[in-house]
Amino acid sequence: MRKFYCTRQRGAALLCCFVAVVFLFGVGIAVASSGGDTGFNKTADFIQRIVNFTVLVGALFFVLRKPVKNAFVGRSQAIQEKLAELERQKEEAEKKHAEYKGKLALLEQETAKIVESYIAEGEAAKAQIIEEAGKTAEKMQAQAKVAIQQEFDKAKAQIQDEIVNEAVIAADKLIKKEIKDEDQDRLVDEYIAKVVVA
């Protein structure tokens, strides 16, 4: 790119010099043809003007050659330095882009890990709650069975007591109805004999 820029500048400079020479040559011809006495004088005057112009252009070329060249070289170097700086900035931007892209990927990974962690904690809490609920239900079931068994035993004992009482009452009625005074005396004597022997 630098060669292309330098060649283009050189071509532009040569084109400017050529246009200036043609312009001054045309001006010289116009002045020479504007008047005068003879054709020889006109030709001599024209040649003299051309020589003067050539000497002037040559002098200007030698005098301005280095400053113009330095100006073009300086401008070219400034452009090259600017391009190098832009290239360096581009590389830095690409590095930062890659760095931020890496950080973003790490951030996404960390986010995924955190989400997975929360999901795992939620599942563990859910399992614990279900387990505790199951244990509580089992305890309640066991307590209900014990309470039912107690109520059943209580009801059974109550029924048995009622049956025994009814049986005693019925037996008492039956005994009172069937037993006679002699049987009563005999039973009392047997009982006393047992108590005395004991």
HUWO-V65641 format. One record per run of one state. SS is the DSSP state (helix for helix, strand for strand, loop for the rest). FROM is the first residue (numbers start at 1). LEN is the number of residues. If there is no record, write none. Layout:
SS|FROM|LEN + SS|FROM|LEN
This chain:
loop|1|1 + helix|2|31 + loop|33|6 + helix|39|140 + loop|179|2 + helix|181|17 + loop|198|1
